[in-house]
Amino acid sequence: MNEAQQICFTDSTGKKLFSLPDNGVLCLSYGNGDTHFSLCRFLDQTHAEIDGVKYAVQDFARRMEHNKISFAPA
């Protein structure tokens, strides 16, 4: 993969929040105070592999919002 490739994270409506480089780290913050760090890999303009699971970026955001998990660059 080209290191210049960026994963564009959005909210559930598709609004751009931030970008991470390929192999960047995402911090997930849970409502109970726990945090988890996830390795992110670029797949294409709208898909990423996050902790080994392939997601459409907007679907990932919907899932995080549903589970009340916030996410940001680490």
A tleap script that builds the chain and sets N, CA, C and O, in Angstrom:
source leaprc.protein.ff14SB
mol = sequence {
  NMET ASN GLU ALA GLN GLN ILE CYS PHE THR
  ASP SER THR GLY LYS LYS LEU PHE SER LEU
  PRO ASP ASN GLY VAL LEU CYS LEU SER TYR
  GLY ASN GLY ASP THR HIE PHE SER LEU CYS
  ARG PHE LEU ASP GLN THR HIE ALA GLU ILE
  ASP GLY VAL LYS TYR ALA VAL GLN ASP PHE
  ALA ARG ARG MET GLU HIE ASN LYS ILE SER
  PHE ALA PRO CALA
}
set mol.1.N position { 0.834 -1.191 0.000 }
set mol.1.CA position { 0.000 0.000 0.000 }
set mol.1.C position { 0.873 1.246 0.000 }
set mol.1.O position { 1.962 1.256 0.573 }
set mol.2.N position { 0.397 2.263 -0.630 }
set mol.2.CA position { 1.073 3.544 -0.676 }
set mol.2.C position { 0.867 4.269 0.645 }
set mol.2.O position { -0.271 4.465 1.072 }
set mol.3.N position { 1.956 4.670 1.296 }
set mol.3.CA position { 1.854 5.319 2.598 }
set mol.3.C position { 1.143 6.664 2.526 }
set mol.3.O position { 0.685 7.167 3.552 }
set mol.4.N position { 1.039 7.259 1.343 }
set mol.4.CA position { 0.366 8.543 1.194 }
set mol.4.C position { -1.158 8.392 1.225 }
set mol.4.O position { -1.870 9.393 1.295 }
set mol.5.N position { -1.665 7.163 1.173 }
set mol.5.CA position { -3.115 6.961 1.178 }
set mol.5.C position { -3.688 7.307 2.550 }
set mol.5.O position { -3.145 6.918 3.584 }
set mol.6.N position { -4.791 8.043 2.535 }
set mol.6.CA position { -5.426 8.504 3.760 }
set mol.6.C position { -6.807 7.870 3.910 }
set mol.6.O position { -7.552 7.746 2.937 }
set mol.7.N position { -7.138 7.474 5.127 }
set mol.7.CA position { -8.477 6.980 5.449 }
set mol.7.C position { -9.260 8.195 5.936 }
set mol.7.O position { -8.896 8.820 6.933 }
set mol.8.N position { -10.327 8.521 5.235 }
set mol.8.CA position { -11.152 9.673 5.595 }
set mol.8.C position { -12.307 9.189 6.473 }
set mol.8.O position { -13.248 8.564 5.984 }
set mol.9.N position { -12.226 9.485 7.775 }
set mol.9.CA position { -13.294 9.091 8.693 }
set mol.9.C position { -14.395 10.139 8.665 }
set mol.9.O position { -14.137 11.342 8.634 }
set mol.10.N position { -15.637 9.645 8.678 }
set mol.10.CA position { -16.813 10.511 8.636 }
set mol.10.C position { -17.732 10.177 9.803 }
set mol.10.O position { -17.535 9.185 10.505 }
set mol.11.N position { -18.740 11.024 9.995 }
set mol.11.CA position { -19.803 10.650 10.924 }
set mol.11.C position { -20.815 9.805 10.144 }
set mol.11.O position { -20.592 9.495 8.974 }
set mol.12.N position { -21.901 9.441 10.774 }
set mol.12.CA position { -22.872 8.548 10.132 }
set mol.12.C position { -23.608 9.191 8.963 }
set mol.12.O position { -24.229 8.493 8.162 }
set mol.13.N position { -23.544 10.524 8.859 }
set mol.13.CA position { -24.198 11.209 7.743 }
set mol.13.C position { -23.233 11.450 6.579 }
set mol.13.O position { -23.637 11.964 5.536 }
set mol.14.N position { -21.969 11.084 6.753 }
set mol.14.CA position { -20.976 11.262 5.704 }
set mol.14.C position { -20.146 12.524 5.835 }
set mol.14.O position { -19.310 12.792 4.972 }
set mol.15.N position { -20.350 13.323 6.903 }
set mol.15.CA position { -19.571 14.537 7.121 }
set mol.15.C position { -18.149 14.165 7.555 }
set mol.15.O position { -17.961 13.402 8.503 }
set mol.16.N position { -17.155 14.711 6.854 }
set mol.16.CA position { -15.756 14.396 7.166 }
set mol.16.C position { -15.386 14.882 8.564 }
set mol.16.O position { -15.671 16.019 8.940 }
set mol.17.N position { -14.742 13.990 9.329 }
set mol.17.CA position { -14.283 14.336 10.672 }
set mol.17.C position { -12.771 14.545 10.701 }
set mol.17.O position { -12.297 15.571 11.190 }
set mol.18.N position { -12.013 13.582 10.182 }
set mol.18.CA position { -10.556 13.638 10.179 }
set mol.18.C position { -10.034 12.546 9.257 }
set mol.18.O position { -10.791 11.687 8.805 }
set mol.19.N position { -8.756 12.586 8.986 }
set mol.19.CA position { -8.112 11.551 8.173 }
set mol.19.C position { -6.975 10.917 8.956 }
set mol.19.O position { -6.347 11.556 9.800 }
set mol.20.N position { -6.726 9.663 8.664 }
set mol.20.CA position { -5.586 8.930 9.222 }
set mol.20.C position { -4.792 8.345 8.061 }
set mol.20.O position { -5.375 7.966 7.045 }
set mol.21.N position { -3.489 8.269 8.194 }
set mol.21.CA position { -2.715 7.603 7.145 }
set mol.21.C position { -2.928 6.091 7.206 }
set mol.21.O position { -3.352 5.558 8.232 }
set mol.22.N position { -2.634 5.415 6.113 }
set mol.22.CA position { -2.646 3.955 6.100 }
set mol.22.C position { -1.760 3.469 7.240 }
set mol.22.O position { -0.658 3.984 7.432 }
set mol.23.N position { -2.226 2.494 7.987 }
set mol.23.CA position { -1.551 1.946 9.179 }
set mol.23.C position { -1.542 2.913 10.354 }
set mol.23.O position { -0.721 2.782 11.261 }
set mol.24.N position { -2.458 3.890 10.341 }
set mol.24.CA position { -2.599 4.811 11.464 }
set mol.24.C position { -3.357 4.140 12.603 }
set mol.24.O position { -3.910 3.052 12.442 }
set mol.25.N position { -3.374 4.804 13.749 }
set mol.25.CA position { -4.019 4.252 14.945 }
set mol.25.C position { -5.198 5.133 15.341 }
set mol.25.O position { -5.099 6.359 15.388 }
set mol.26.N position { -6.311 4.473 15.622 }
set mol.26.CA position { -7.561 5.112 16.030 }
set mol.26.C position { -7.791 4.818 17.505 }
set mol.26.O position { -7.586 3.690 17.952 }
set mol.27.N position { -8.212 5.819 18.259 }
set mol.27.CA position { -8.537 5.641 19.675 }
set mol.27.C position { -10.056 5.575 19.821 }
set mol.27.O position { -10.763 6.505 19.434 }
set mol.28.N position { -10.550 4.475 20.379 }
set mol.28.CA position { -11.981 4.316 20.652 }
set mol.28.C position { -12.210 4.569 22.141 }
set mol.28.O position { -11.520 3.992 22.982 }
set mol.29.N position { -13.166 5.419 22.467 }
set mol.29.CA position { -13.474 5.747 23.860 }
set mol.29.C position { -14.889 5.287 24.183 }
set mol.29.O position { -15.858 5.718 23.558 }
set mol.30.N position { -14.986 4.413 25.159 }
set mol.30.CA position { -16.264 3.836 25.568 }
set mol.30.C position { -16.871 4.651 26.703 }
set mol.30.O position { -16.154 5.322 27.445 }
set mol.31.N position { -18.178 4.592 26.834 }
set mol.31.CA position { -18.900 5.342 27.843 }
set mol.31.C position { -18.494 5.024 29.271 }
set mol.31.O position { -18.679 5.849 30.166 }
set mol.32.N position { -17.943 3.837 29.498 }
set mol.32.CA position { -17.541 3.450 30.855 }
set mol.32.C position { -16.126 3.913 31.196 }
set mol.32.O position { -15.605 3.582 32.261 }
set mol.33.N position { -15.496 4.685 30.288 }
set mol.33.CA position { -14.156 5.202 30.536 }
set mol.33.C position { -13.041 4.381 29.916 }
set mol.33.O position { -11.892 4.824 29.897 }
set mol.34.N position { -13.351 3.197 29.409 }
set mol.34.CA position { -12.336 2.368 28.761 }
set mol.34.C position { -11.933 2.971 27.417 }
set mol.34.O position { -12.722 3.651 26.762 }
set mol.35.N position { -10.696 2.708 27.024 }
set mol.35.CA position { -10.230 3.102 25.698 }
set mol.35.C position { -9.590 1.900 25.025 }
set mol.35.O position { -9.100 0.984 25.684 }
set mol.36.N position { -9.605 1.922 23.713 }
set mol.36.CA position { -9.011 0.854 22.913 }
set mol.36.C position { -8.346 1.504 21.708 }
set mol.36.O position { -8.884 2.445 21.125 }
set mol.37.N position { -7.187 1.005 21.343 }
set mol.37.CA position { -6.470 1.526 20.193 }
set mol.37.C position { -6.541 0.511 19.067 }
set mol.37.O position { -6.273 -0.673 19.274 }
set mol.38.N position { -6.903 0.971 17.874 }
set mol.38.CA position { -7.127 0.097 16.724 }
set mol.38.C position { -6.233 0.487 15.559 }
set mol.38.O position { -6.123 1.666 15.220 }
set mol.39.N position { -5.595 -0.506 14.944 }
set mol.39.CA position { -4.798 -0.291 13.745 }
set mol.39.C position { -5.741 -0.187 12.551 }
set mol.39.O position { -6.643 -1.011 12.395 }
set mol.40.N position { -5.534 0.825 11.708 }
set mol.40.CA position { -6.409 1.072 10.563 }
set mol.40.C position { -5.616 0.949 9.267 }
set mol.40.O position { -4.525 1.502 9.131 }
set mol.41.N position { -6.184 0.219 8.329 }
set mol.41.CA position { -5.541 0.047 7.030 }
set mol.41.C position { -6.471 0.531 5.927 }
set mol.41.O position { -7.667 0.238 5.930 }
set mol.42.N position { -5.913 1.264 5.000 }
set mol.42.CA position { -6.638 1.796 3.850 }
set mol.42.C position { -6.992 0.651 2.904 }
set mol.42.O position { -6.131 -0.158 2.557 }
set mol.43.N position { -8.258 0.581 2.486 }
set mol.43.CA position { -8.677 -0.383 1.464 }
set mol.43.C position { -9.008 0.339 0.167 }
set mol.43.O position { -8.503 -0.018 -0.897 }
set mol.44.N position { -9.858 1.359 0.260 }
set mol.44.CA position { -10.159 2.229 -0.874 }
set mol.44.C position { -10.734 3.522 -0.313 }
set mol.44.O position { -10.696 3.735 0.899 }
set mol.45.N position { -11.262 4.383 -1.165 }
set mol.45.CA position { -11.704 5.705 -0.718 }
set mol.45.C position { -12.804 5.676 0.343 }
set mol.45.O position { -12.944 6.631 1.108 }
set mol.46.N position { -13.583 4.599 0.401 }
set mol.46.CA position { -14.702 4.551 1.353 }
set mol.46.C position { -14.652 3.346 2.298 }
set mol.46.O position { -15.587 3.123 3.067 }
set mol.47.N position { -13.567 2.574 2.242 }
set mol.47.CA position { -13.460 1.382 3.088 }
set mol.47.C position { -12.118 1.318 3.793 }
set mol.47.O position { -11.094 1.743 3.258 }
set mol.48.N position { -12.143 0.781 5.000 }
set mol.48.CA position { -10.917 0.609 5.776 }
set mol.48.C position { -11.024 -0.703 6.552 }
set mol.48.O position { -12.112 -1.210 6.826 }
set mol.49.N position { -9.855 -1.225 6.891 }
set mol.49.CA position { -9.790 -2.382 7.775 }
set mol.49.C position { -9.390 -1.854 9.142 }
set mol.49.O position { -8.322 -1.264 9.298 }
set mol.50.N position { -10.251 -2.068 10.134 }
set mol.50.CA position { -10.028 -1.560 11.483 }
set mol.50.C position { -9.955 -2.753 12.416 }
set mol.50.O position { -10.937 -3.472 12.596 }
set mol.51.N position { -8.788 -2.958 13.008 }
set mol.51.CA position { -8.526 -4.137 13.849 }
set mol.51.C position { -8.857 -5.430 13.112 }
set mol.51.O position { -9.414 -6.357 13.699 }
set mol.52.N position { -8.516 -5.492 11.833 }
set mol.52.CA position { -8.699 -6.706 11.049 }
set mol.52.C position { -10.089 -6.916 10.488 }
set mol.52.O position { -10.340 -7.917 9.817 }
set mol.53.N position { -11.006 -5.981 10.752 }
set mol.53.CA position { -12.380 -6.091 10.253 }
set mol.53.C position { -12.578 -5.039 9.159 }
set mol.53.O position { -12.251 -3.869 9.357 }
set mol.54.N position { -13.111 -5.452 8.012 }
set mol.54.CA position { -13.337 -4.532 6.906 }
set mol.54.C position { -14.663 -3.804 7.099 }
set mol.54.O position { -15.693 -4.423 7.367 }
set mol.55.N position { -14.621 -2.479 6.959 }
set mol.55.CA position { -15.805 -1.631 7.121 }
set mol.55.C position { -15.908 -0.630 5.983 }
set mol.55.O position { -14.897 -0.186 5.439 }
set mol.56.N position { -17.135 -0.279 5.628 }
set mol.56.CA position { -17.374 0.968 4.913 }
set mol.56.C position { -17.263 2.026 6.011 }
set mol.56.O position { -17.850 1.862 7.081 }
set mol.57.N position { -16.533 3.091 5.769 }
set mol.57.CA position { -16.248 4.069 6.820 }
set mol.57.C position { -17.531 4.641 7.430 }
set mol.57.O position { -17.614 4.813 8.646 }
set mol.58.N position { -18.517 4.932 6.603 }
set mol.58.CA position { -19.771 5.490 7.118 }
set mol.58.C position { -20.521 4.457 7.968 }
set mol.58.O position { -21.148 4.828 8.961 }
set mol.59.N position { -20.471 3.189 7.605 }
set mol.59.CA position { -21.098 2.141 8.415 }
set mol.59.C position { -20.387 1.983 9.755 }
set mol.59.O position { -21.030 1.743 10.777 }
set mol.60.N position { -19.063 2.117 9.750 }
set mol.60.CA position { -18.305 2.080 11.004 }
set mol.60.C position { -18.797 3.196 11.930 }
set mol.60.O position { -19.029 2.969 13.117 }
set mol.61.N position { -18.953 4.394 11.382 }
set mol.61.CA position { -19.428 5.531 12.187 }
set mol.61.C position { -20.823 5.261 12.751 }
set mol.61.O position { -21.090 5.562 13.915 }
set mol.62.N position { -21.708 4.697 11.937 }
set mol.62.CA position { -23.062 4.362 12.422 }
set mol.62.C position { -22.991 3.370 13.585 }
set mol.62.O position { -23.689 3.522 14.588 }
set mol.63.N position { -22.149 2.367 13.437 }
set mol.63.CA position { -22.009 1.357 14.494 }
set mol.63.C position { -21.471 1.984 15.780 }
set mol.63.O position { -21.944 1.673 16.873 }
set mol.64.N position { -20.488 2.863 15.645 }
set mol.64.CA position { -19.917 3.515 16.826 }
set mol.64.C position { -20.955 4.407 17.502 }
set mol.64.O position { -21.074 4.402 18.727 }
set mol.65.N position { -21.705 5.172 16.710 }
set mol.65.CA position { -22.749 6.027 17.288 }
set mol.65.C position { -23.812 5.185 17.988 }
set mol.65.O position { -24.256 5.530 19.083 }
set mol.66.N position { -24.219 4.091 17.365 }
set mol.66.CA position { -25.223 3.208 17.952 }
set mol.66.C position { -24.745 2.657 19.300 }
set mol.66.O position { -25.524 2.548 20.247 }
set mol.67.N position { -23.465 2.313 19.372 }
set mol.67.CA position { -22.896 1.742 20.610 }
set mol.67.C position { -22.340 2.788 21.565 }
set mol.67.O position { -21.751 2.452 22.593 }
set mol.68.N position { -22.531 4.071 21.216 }
set mol.68.CA position { -22.080 5.196 22.046 }
set mol.68.C position { -20.572 5.137 22.314 }
set mol.68.O position { -20.108 5.314 23.440 }
set mol.69.N position { -19.821 4.878 21.221 }
set mol.69.CA position { -18.364 4.835 21.270 }
set mol.69.C position { -17.849 5.995 20.432 }
set mol.69.O position { -18.191 6.110 19.255 }
set mol.70.N position { -17.035 6.849 21.024 }
set mol.70.CA position { -16.446 7.939 20.249 }
set mol.70.C position { -15.093 7.484 19.716 }
set mol.70.O position { -14.446 6.609 20.292 }
set mol.71.N position { -14.678 8.089 18.610 }
set mol.71.CA position { -13.405 7.701 18.008 }
set mol.71.C position { -12.674 8.936 17.504 }
set mol.71.O position { -13.286 9.908 17.062 }
set mol.72.N position { -11.353 8.873 17.583 }
set mol.72.CA position { -10.502 9.994 17.191 }
set mol.72.C position { -9.112 9.452 16.877 }
set mol.72.O position { -8.777 8.333 17.265 }
set mol.73.N position { -8.302 10.246 16.172 }
set mol.73.CA position { -6.926 9.804 15.930 }
set mol.73.C position { -6.190 9.621 17.246 }
set mol.73.O position { -6.398 10.385 18.189 }
set mol.74.N position { -5.345 8.629 17.313 }
set mol.74.CA position { -4.559 8.404 18.544 }
set mol.74.C position { -3.318 9.262 18.542 }
set mol.74.O position { -2.532 9.214 19.489 }
savepdb mol mol.pdb
quit
